[in-house]
Each structure stands twice: as C-alpha cells, then as structure tokens.
C-alpha cells in the first residue's frame, strides 16, 4: 500500500461530495420554515412539561391530604399510659 492511494480516495470522495452538494438547491424560505417548526416543537415540549409537572404536583398534594385524612384521630398505643412530663421552672 503506497501513500498515493489514500490521497486519491480522499480526493475522489471530496469531488463526489462536492458534486452532490452542488446539486442541492434550498428553498428560499427553508431556514424560516425549519426555525418555525423547531420553535413550535420547543413550545409544545415546554407546555407538555409544564402540564406534567402540574399534574404530578397536584397528585402528590392530593395523596398527601388523603393520607393525612386517613390517620386515626384518637391517640395511638404509643401515648397511652405515659405520665405527663413535668418541667421544672426553677
């Protein structure tokens, strides 16, 4: 393998890609259209994320309130029969 073969391959690839790129013609408003689509997708992603965060927060709040509501209102076994603590003020 000599050093001219990789140079030749690189040159041929460069020429082929240049010919291919030379045949591509972009629409006059292609950038504006692509940017508009990207901005719409970005707005939609942010809206979906905001709604998801709101739903998760509301669900966590409702579950927390439900758990607090289900707690027994009478003192449990832990507090039965314990003498009250006397704090000396001297």
N, C-alpha and C positions, 0 to 999 in steps of 0.2 A: 504494500500500500504506500503510495507516494503522497506528497503533500499537495499535489495539484488536484487530486480527486475531491477532497472536502471543499476546496475553494471553488471548484467547478459546480459541485452540488449546491453550495450556498448561493452562488451566482444565479444558477438556474431557478432555484426557489425564489430568490428575490425578483427575478424577471417575471416569473409566473404570478406571484402575488401582486406585483405592480400592474400587470395586465388585467388581473381580476379586479383590483381596486379601481383601475381606470374606467372599467365598465359600469361601475356603480354610480348612479345618479340619485341623490337625495331629493326628496320633495322640498319645495321652498319653505314650507312651514313645518318640517319634520321635527325640529327641535322644540318648537312651541307645543306641538301635539304631544310629543313624548313627555315634556315637562308637565303639561296639564294632566296627563294620565298619572304620572308619578305623584303629583300633588293630590289628586283625588284618592289614590290608594293610601297616601300618608294620612289624609284627613279621616278616611274610613278606618284605618288602623287605630288612630288615636281615639275615635269615637267608640269603637268596639272595646278598646282597653278601658276607657272611662266607664262605660256601661258595666263591664265585667267587674271592675273594682267596686263600683257602687253596689252591685248585686251581692258580691262576696261580703262587703261590709254590712249591708242590711241583713243578710242571712246570719252572719256571726252575731250581730246585735240581737236578732230575734231568738236565736238559740240560747244566747246568754240570759235573756229575760225569761225564757221558758224554763231554763234550769233553775234560776232563782225563784221562780214562782212555784216550782215543784218541791222546793226544800220544805221540810216539816216546820210548822210554826211553833210547836212545843219544844222545850229544851230536850236535848238528847240524853243518852245514858252517861255521857262524859261529865255532865254538870249535875247529875243527881247525887245528893248526899254529901257534897263537898261543903265544908264550913266556909263562910264568907271570910275573906281576908281582912284583918284589922290593920290599919296603917296608923302608926304612932305619929303624932304631930309634935312631939317634944323635941 
